[in-house]
Amino acid sequence: MLEALGRAILDREEEIGQQAVALWSRRRVAGDFSSMEEEVRSVCRTSTMSVAQFIANGEAPSEESRRRLSDVGRAAANATVEFGEVTKIHLTWRDSVLAVVREESRRLGADTETYDEVRYRVHSHFDWSLHIMAERFDSRRKELQAQLAEEQARLAHQALHDPLTGLPNRVFFLERLSQAVDAATRRSIRSAVLFVDIDRFKAINDVAGHAVGDQLIVGVAGRLRDMLRPGDTVARLGGDEFVILCENLLDAQSEAIGIAERICTVMVKPFSSAHTELFTSASIGIAFVKPGDDPHVLVARADSAMYMAKQHGRSRYELYHPAYDERTTRRAELINGLHQVIERQELCLHYQPVKALSSGQVVAMEALCRWQHPTLGTIAPTEFIPLAEETGLIVDIGRWVLAEACAQCRQWRAEGFGAIDVSVNVSGRQLAEPDFAKDVERVLKATGLPPSALTMEVTESVLVTDGSTAHAVMNDLQALGIRIAIDDFGIGYSSLSYLAKLPVHSLKVDRSFIAGLGSPGQDASIVTAMVELAHKLGLAVVAEGVETEAELAELRKAHCDEAQGFLLGRPAPFGNLRQAGALGPRS
């Protein structure tokens, strides 16, 4: 009889599914579940086949039935359907099966004992099915909760850390700094904030590319992380700016200075990149935590001190002083003024003569930019040029300088000084412009100046790597017939063998190697060696910053080609130089 009832239920599986859907539709809450009805029928068919087999011979439910029920539990955990609806669906299926069992038991004349056994098996199967779905529901819910916790932790870490370096970010740092201020207020704990900025980073980033710049940032972060004490916090604020919180200091000033000195030492060591070595340094500002300080103000103080370190020569530290606040205000005023400096015609060019040491004649004039601010007066190039490079305004200013210098050179050549060329300084940002050579070519055509009369000076600290945009631009400039000089040679990290690979025509030896030549205790062997090696590579040598006759005499002994400096002529407007006869005889 059990087998007959099992077959009867199996024969009516389609009917049971339809009844279950109809009954569920009447019981369910409001909402559009039409897309689920076919899935409900499918689950009911699988469950009906399984319960029919269980009624007929007591066999355990099939793997297919277990899988389908498990999928239902997973769907509920995934919020595809609420678990309450899953329970309702299964209840309607059970009720539909029981209704068919009742009808078939009467039709087949099953006795009460058999009927009760079948009902028991239906209820047992229902309980088993519900258990399978609930088990899968709980399992999947735990998986999702673990994933959610992991994602929340990832988002929390992301919100408080820099994605490039993995270091804490500004938000994290300010929170830790706030705690340090509280410790200073409550327990007189001494702490210091160090603001670290990578020197010449923008030039490296512009010339070598952002990928190389990112490698450098990661390398700097690693060195800072490795060298600090346990308990110190180092964070990246953005760009090339890092901040360090040093807590629990016994002698705050002495210990903070010691940490700053170690950072300066470790940062001058070369960083390896894919195709070359990167050389840089760090400028550091130090501010000390006092009770009641505002964390934002503390960071601003350390930032002000860092800018003073840059103005005093880079690769050094400065302790914050209240007077720096005024300088910070001045810096902001200068940056604001630079945005309109060309439109307001506040820039002008002064020229410094470059003389051939063999003849004493002027062979070139270096164009030097000057800024006459309407309220602040004359602004030194050492003050506004770094700000122009930092803001990117150096590109527009450099374009103006180039056009003005070329036009002026064309004029003095037309006046009879045809043997005097012009030199123009070029920033790393300009070399990073792929169309820079085309811009130069347009200026030359517009002014009528021959390319051979123009020398473009690139500082040695501007890194030029093989395959970079700057390297390609320098080749394009050479192809135009423009000469290229390496300015401030000797204070960077270039080797003469490396420079031989670049389209360079001359080296301008930095003033630091020239100062004091001919004086007791001063050795000219370094300059002599530079000149000899440069000549072997086919490069001319220009000495910068010559101020005494003794220095000039030593340069002649070393067979230096050309020189410039206060001894040979101070920078001045072209008209003043011409009037003073500083250009020599007309040709």
Residue, then its C-alpha position, 0 to 999 in steps of 0.5 A: m500500500l505504501e508503494a501504491l501511495g508513493r506512485a499515486i503522489l508521484d503521478r500527481e506531482e504537477e498538480i501538487g506543484q500548481q496547488a502549492v503555488a496557488l496556495w502560496s499566492r494566497r498566503r504571501v505578503a503583497g509584492d511582485f513574486s511572479s518571477m519566482e513562481e516557476e522556481v517554486r514549481s521546480v522545487c515542489r516537483t523535486s521535493t514531491m519526487s523525493v517524498a514519494q520515494f520516501i513514502a514508497n520504500g523509505e529511501a533517503p532523499s536524493e542528492e538532487s533534492r538536497r542540492r535544490l533545497s540547499d540552493v533555496g537556503r543560499a538564495a534566502a541568505n543572499a536576500t534573493v527571497e526572504f527566509g520567511e517566504v521560503t518557509k511559507i512555500h514549503l508549508t504550502w507544498r506540505d499541505s498540498v502533498l497532505a491533501v493528495v495523500r488524503e485523497e489517494s488514501r481514500r481512493l485506494g482504501a488505505d487503513t488508518e495505520t497506513y494513512d498515519e504512517v504516510r502522514y508521518r513520512v510527509h512531516s518527517h520529509f518536511d522537517w528534513s527539508l526545512h532543516i537542510m534549507a535552514e542549515r544552508f541559510d545559516s552557513r551562507r549567512k556566516e560566509l556573508q557576515a565574514q565577507l562583510a566584516e572583511e570589507q568593512a575592515r578594508l574600507a576602514h583601513q582604506a579610509l585611514h591609509d594612503p593607497l600607494t604607500g600603505l602608510p596612515n593618511r592625514v585623517f589617521f595622523l591628525e587623530r594620533l596627533s590629537q591624542a598626543v596633544d591630550a597626553a601633553t595636556r594631561r600628563s606632560i608627555r613631550s612629542a614633536v611633529l616632523f614635516v618631511d618634503i622630498d627635494r626636487f620631487k616635482a622635477i623627477n616626476d615631470v621629467a622621469g614620469h609619474a610611474v618613476g615618481d610613484q616608485l620614489i614615493v614608495g621607496v621614501a615611505g619604506r625608509l621612513r618606516d624602517m628607521l623610526r622608533p616603535g610607537d612613532t607614527v609616519a603618515r603621507l599627506g599627499g604628493d611628496e609630503f610626509v609627517i612624523l609624530c615622535e612621542n614620549l620624548l625625554d629631551a624633545q628638541s635633541e631627540a627630534i633633531g637627531i631623528a631629522e638628521r638621520i632622515c636627511t642622511v638616509m634620503v641622500k642615498p640613491f633609490s633604485s628604479a627600473h632603468t636608473e638610480l634616483f637621487t634626492s634629499a629631504s627638507i624637514g620642519i620640526a614643531f613641538v607639541k604643547p598643551g592645548d595645541d590645535p593638531h591642524v596648526l601644529v602641522a602647519r607650523a611644521d610645514s612652515a619650518m620645512y619651507m624655511a629649510k628649503q629656502h636655506g638650501r634643502s637637505r636640512y631641517e629647521l625648528y619652527h619659529p613664530a616669525y615663519d608664520e609671516r613668511t608663510t603669508r608672504r609665500a601665499e601672497l607670492i603664489n597668488g601674484l605669480h598667476q598674473v605676473i605676465e599679464r601685469q607685465e611685472l617680469c623683466l630680463h637681466y643679462q649676465p655676460v659670459k666671456a671666453l677666457s682665451s680672448g676675454q670677449v663676451v660670447a654669450m649673455e645668460a637671460l635671468c628673470r626678475w620680478q618687480h612686485p607692485t607691493l613687495g618690491t623686487i622678488a629674488p629669483t631664488e624665492f619666486i622660481p621654486l614657487a613657480e616650479e611648484t605651482g606649474l606656472i614656470v611653464d608659462i613664465g619660461r615661455w615668456v622668458l624664451a620669447e623675450a630673450c630670443a627677441q632681445c638677442r636678435q636685436w643686439r645681433a642686428e645692432g652689430f653684436g653678432a658674435i654674442d649668443v643667448s642662454v636661457n634656463v629651462s625647468g624640468r616641467q618645460l622639458a616634460e612637455p612633449d611639444f616643447a621643442k615645437d614651441v621653441e622652433r616657433v619662437l625662433k621663426a617668429t623672432g628670426l634668431p638662428p638656432s645656433a645662437l640659442t643655448m638652453e641650460v638644464t640643471e643637473s638636478v633635473l633627472v633625465t632617464d633614457g626613454s623619458t619625454a625629456h630625453a626625447v625633447m632634448n634630442d629634438l632640440q639638438a636636431l633643431g641646432i640648439r645647444i644644450a648646457i648642463d647648469d650647476f654641474g657638480i652638485g647633482y649626481s650625474s657622471l660624465s660618462y652618463l652625460a656623454k649619452l645625452p645631447v649636451h654641448s657644455l657644462k657649467v661648473d657650479r660656483s661651489f667648486i670655483a669659490g676660493l680658487g687661488s687662495p691658500g689651502q684651496d686645491a684646483s685639482i677637482v676643477t682641472a679634472m672636470v675640465e680635462l674629462a669634459h674636453k675628452l668627451g667633446l664638451a666645453v666648460v663654463a665656470e660660474g660665479v667667478e668673483t676674484e682675479a685669483e679664481l680667474a687665473e686658476l681657471r685659465k691654468a685649468h684651460c676652462d673655456e668660458a666664465q661668468g660672475f660678478l668679476l666679469g659682469r653683473p646681471a643688468p638690463f641689456g640697455n644698461l650693459r650696452q651703455a656701459g660698453a660691457l658687450g665689447p666692440r661691435s663686429 
